[in-house]
Amino acid sequence: METKNAKEILERYRQGTCSEEEKSWVENWHLQQLKESRYTADPEDITRIQEEVKTKIDADIHYTIKRIRRKNQILKISAVAASLVLLLGAVTS
């Protein structure tokens, strides 16, 4: 694979905009690199990375809950507005 193309795929992977095929390619490439390296992770690095992942997951969960609550509020307001329109229509008839 061309270096330029690989860099583009890696950047899309980092941004979360790559295709499933590209995602698979990046993850397989990364696993292959780990297998070929003699690197052993420092326990402090593992702990730090786990905390970063946990923080990211918590932030994603919080954002999703916030979006759901916002949608529920919009639905409630819409239902009240529709009821008022129907009530006003019935009263003026």
Phi and psi restraints in degrees (value plus and minus 20) as a CYANA .aco file:
   2 GLU   PHI     -83.9   -43.9
   2 GLU   PSI     126.0   166.0
   3 THR   PHI     -81.2   -41.2
   3 THR   PSI     -62.1   -22.1
   4 LYS   PHI     -82.3   -42.3
   4 LYS   PSI     -65.0   -25.0
   5 ASN   PHI     -84.1   -44.1
   5 ASN   PSI     -61.3   -21.3
   6 ALA   PHI     -82.8   -42.8
   6 ALA   PSI     -61.4   -21.4
   7 LYS   PHI     -83.5   -43.5
   7 LYS   PSI     -59.4   -19.4
   8 GLU   PHI     -84.7   -44.7
   8 GLU   PSI     -62.6   -22.6
   9 ILE   PHI     -85.2   -45.2
   9 ILE   PSI     -62.9   -22.9
  10 LEU   PHI     -81.7   -41.7
  10 LEU   PSI     -59.1   -19.1
  11 GLU   PHI     -87.0   -47.0
  11 GLU   PSI     -62.8   -22.8
  12 ARG   PHI     -83.4   -43.4
  12 ARG   PSI     -58.2   -18.2
  13 TYR   PHI     -81.2   -41.2
  13 TYR   PSI     -65.7   -25.7
  14 ARG   PHI     -81.1   -41.1
  14 ARG   PSI     -57.3   -17.3
  15 GLN   PHI    -103.0   -63.0
  15 GLN   PSI     -31.9     8.1
  16 GLY   PHI      60.0   100.0
  16 GLY   PSI       3.1    43.1
  17 THR   PHI    -133.5   -93.5
  17 THR   PSI     -10.2    29.8
  18 CYS   PHI    -102.5   -62.5
  18 CYS   PSI     142.6   182.6
  19 SER   PHI     -95.5   -55.5
  19 SER   PSI     148.4   188.4
  20 GLU   PHI     -82.3   -42.3
  20 GLU   PSI     -57.6   -17.6
  21 GLU   PHI     -84.2   -44.2
  21 GLU   PSI     -64.7   -24.7
  22 GLU   PHI     -85.3   -45.3
  22 GLU   PSI     -60.1   -20.1
  23 LYS   PHI     -80.2   -40.2
  23 LYS   PSI     -65.2   -25.2
  24 SER   PHI     -81.4   -41.4
  24 SER   PSI     -62.7   -22.7
  25 TRP   PHI     -80.3   -40.3
  25 TRP   PSI     -67.1   -27.1
  26 VAL   PHI     -82.6   -42.6
  26 VAL   PSI     -65.9   -25.9
  27 GLU   PHI     -87.2   -47.2
  27 GLU   PSI     -59.0   -19.0
  28 ASN   PHI     -86.0   -46.0
  28 ASN   PSI     -61.1   -21.1
  29 TRP   PHI     -81.4   -41.4
  29 TRP   PSI     -64.5   -24.5
  30 HIS   PHI     -83.3   -43.3
  30 HIS   PSI     -64.2   -24.2
  31 LEU   PHI     -81.1   -41.1
  31 LEU   PSI     -59.9   -19.9
  32 GLN   PHI     -83.3   -43.3
  32 GLN   PSI     -61.3   -21.3
  33 GLN   PHI     -82.5   -42.5
  33 GLN   PSI     -61.1   -21.1
  34 LEU   PHI     -85.3   -45.3
  34 LEU   PSI     -59.3   -19.3
  35 LYS   PHI     -84.4   -44.4
  35 LYS   PSI     -57.3   -17.3
  36 GLU   PHI    -101.2   -61.2
  36 GLU   PSI     -38.2     1.8
  37 SER   PHI    -108.8   -68.8
  37 SER   PSI     142.2   182.2
  38 ARG   PHI    -126.1   -86.1
  38 ARG   PSI      -3.0    37.0
  39 TYR   PHI     -91.8   -51.8
  39 TYR   PSI     113.1   153.1
  40 THR   PHI    -138.0   -98.0
  40 THR   PSI     112.5   152.5
  41 ALA   PHI     -92.3   -52.3
  41 ALA   PSI     119.6   159.6
  42 ASP   PHI     -96.5   -56.5
  42 ASP   PSI     114.3   154.3
  43 PRO   PHI     -74.2   -34.2
  43 PRO   PSI     -53.2   -13.2
  44 GLU   PHI     -86.5   -46.5
  44 GLU   PSI     -58.5   -18.5
  45 ASP   PHI     -83.7   -43.7
  45 ASP   PSI     -63.6   -23.6
  46 ILE   PHI     -80.8   -40.8
  46 ILE   PSI     -66.1   -26.1
  47 THR   PHI     -81.7   -41.7
  47 THR   PSI     -63.5   -23.5
  48 ARG   PHI     -83.2   -43.2
  48 ARG   PSI     -64.1   -24.1
  49 ILE   PHI     -85.9   -45.9
  49 ILE   PSI     -60.8   -20.8
  50 GLN   PHI     -80.3   -40.3
  50 GLN   PSI     -61.4   -21.4
  51 GLU   PHI     -84.9   -44.9
  51 GLU   PSI     -60.4   -20.4
  52 GLU   PHI     -83.4   -43.4
  52 GLU   PSI     -63.1   -23.1
  53 VAL   PHI     -85.2   -45.2
  53 VAL   PSI     -64.2   -24.2
  54 LYS   PHI     -80.6   -40.6
  54 LYS   PSI     -63.6   -23.6
  55 THR   PHI     -81.7   -41.7
  55 THR   PSI     -62.5   -22.5
  56 LYS   PHI     -84.8   -44.8
  56 LYS   PSI     -63.9   -23.9
  57 ILE   PHI     -83.6   -43.6
  57 ILE   PSI     -64.4   -24.4
  58 ASP   PHI     -80.1   -40.1
  58 ASP   PSI     -61.3   -21.3
  59 ALA   PHI     -85.1   -45.1
  59 ALA   PSI     -61.5   -21.5
  60 ASP   PHI     -83.8   -43.8
  60 ASP   PSI     -61.6   -21.6
  61 ILE   PHI     -83.6   -43.6
  61 ILE   PSI     -65.4   -25.4
  62 HIS   PHI     -80.8   -40.8
  62 HIS   PSI     -63.0   -23.0
  63 TYR   PHI     -83.1   -43.1
  63 TYR   PSI     -63.0   -23.0
  64 THR   PHI     -84.3   -44.3
  64 THR   PSI     -64.0   -24.0
  65 ILE   PHI     -81.6   -41.6
  65 ILE   PSI     -61.5   -21.5
  66 LYS   PHI     -81.7   -41.7
  66 LYS   PSI     -62.6   -22.6
  67 ARG   PHI     -83.9   -43.9
  67 ARG   PSI     -61.9   -21.9
  68 ILE   PHI     -83.5   -43.5
  68 ILE   PSI     -63.7   -23.7
  69 ARG   PHI     -81.8   -41.8
  69 ARG   PSI     -61.5   -21.5
  70 ARG   PHI     -83.0   -43.0
  70 ARG   PSI     -62.5   -22.5
  71 LYS   PHI     -83.5   -43.5
  71 LYS   PSI     -60.8   -20.8
  72 ASN   PHI     -83.3   -43.3
  72 ASN   PSI     -60.1   -20.1
  73 GLN   PHI     -82.8   -42.8
  73 GLN   PSI     -63.7   -23.7
  74 ILE   PHI     -82.3   -42.3
  74 ILE   PSI     -61.7   -21.7
  75 LEU   PHI     -83.9   -43.9
  75 LEU   PSI     -61.5   -21.5
  76 LYS   PHI     -84.3   -44.3
  76 LYS   PSI     -65.5   -25.5
  77 ILE   PHI     -82.6   -42.6
  77 ILE   PSI     -61.8   -21.8
  78 SER   PHI     -83.5   -43.5
  78 SER   PSI     -60.2   -20.2
  79 ALA   PHI     -85.4   -45.4
  79 ALA   PSI     -62.0   -22.0
  80 VAL   PHI     -85.2   -45.2
  80 VAL   PSI     -63.8   -23.8
  81 ALA   PHI     -82.7   -42.7
  81 ALA   PSI     -62.5   -22.5
  82 ALA   PHI     -84.5   -44.5
  82 ALA   PSI     -60.2   -20.2
  83 SER   PHI     -82.5   -42.5
  83 SER   PSI     -62.1   -22.1
  84 LEU   PHI     -84.1   -44.1
  84 LEU   PSI     -60.8   -20.8
  85 VAL   PHI     -83.1   -43.1
  85 VAL   PSI     -64.5   -24.5
  86 LEU   PHI     -84.6   -44.6
  86 LEU   PSI     -61.2   -21.2
  87 LEU   PHI     -83.6   -43.6
  87 LEU   PSI     -65.8   -25.8
  88 LEU   PHI     -84.5   -44.5
  88 LEU   PSI     -57.0   -17.0
  89 GLY   PHI     -85.8   -45.8
  89 GLY   PSI     -58.6   -18.6
  90 ALA   PHI     -91.2   -51.2
  90 ALA   PSI     -57.0   -17.0
  91 VAL   PHI     -90.9   -50.9
  91 VAL   PSI     -58.1   -18.1
  92 THR   PHI    -101.2   -61.2
  92 THR   PSI     -30.2     9.8
